[in-house]
Amino acid sequence: MKPTGNPGEANTAPRVNIQELCEEYYEDILAIIMEKARHERLKDVHARLDFE
């Protein structure tokens, strides 16, 4: 594949409106974020307990 001179030509995939995507999948995204936050808090607690 030859390189294109115009950067706009390189990406032909349709652009996704991030806000619409987040609104549509809000519940799924929120659950993932909450699980990651819970995991980070547990890591912090375990680190403090191991330190003592």
C-alpha positions as CSV (number, residue, x, y, z in Angstrom):
1,M,0.0,0.0,0.0
2,K,1.4,3.4,-1.0
3,P,1.5,6.2,1.6
4,T,-1.0,9.0,1.0
5,G,0.0,12.6,0.9
6,N,-3.2,13.7,2.6
7,P,-3.6,12.4,6.2
8,G,-7.4,12.6,5.8
9,E,-7.2,9.9,3.1
10,A,-5.4,7.4,5.4
11,N,-8.3,6.9,7.7
12,T,-11.4,6.0,5.8
13,A,-13.3,4.5,8.7
14,P,-16.4,6.5,9.7
15,R,-16.0,8.8,12.7
16,V,-17.9,7.9,15.8
17,N,-19.4,10.6,18.0
18,I,-17.9,9.7,21.4
19,Q,-20.7,11.5,23.3
20,E,-23.4,9.5,21.5
21,L,-21.5,6.3,22.1
22,C,-21.1,7.0,25.8
23,E,-24.8,7.9,26.2
24,E,-25.8,4.7,24.4
25,Y,-23.6,2.5,26.5
26,Y,-23.6,4.5,29.7
27,E,-24.6,1.6,32.0
28,D,-22.0,-0.7,30.6
29,I,-19.2,1.8,30.8
30,L,-20.2,2.9,34.3
31,A,-20.0,-0.7,35.5
32,I,-16.5,-1.2,34.1
33,I,-15.3,2.1,35.6
34,M,-16.8,1.3,39.0
35,E,-15.1,-2.2,39.0
36,K,-11.8,-0.7,38.1
37,A,-12.1,1.9,40.9
38,R,-13.0,-0.9,43.4
39,H,-10.1,-2.9,42.3
40,E,-7.7,0.0,42.7
41,R,-9.1,0.7,46.2
42,L,-8.6,-2.9,47.2
43,K,-5.0,-2.8,45.9
44,D,-4.4,0.3,48.1
45,V,-5.9,-1.5,51.1
46,H,-3.8,-4.6,50.6
47,A,-0.7,-2.4,50.2
48,R,-1.3,-0.7,53.5
49,L,-2.0,-4.0,55.3
50,D,1.2,-5.5,53.9
51,F,3.1,-2.4,55.1
52,E,2.0,-2.7,58.7
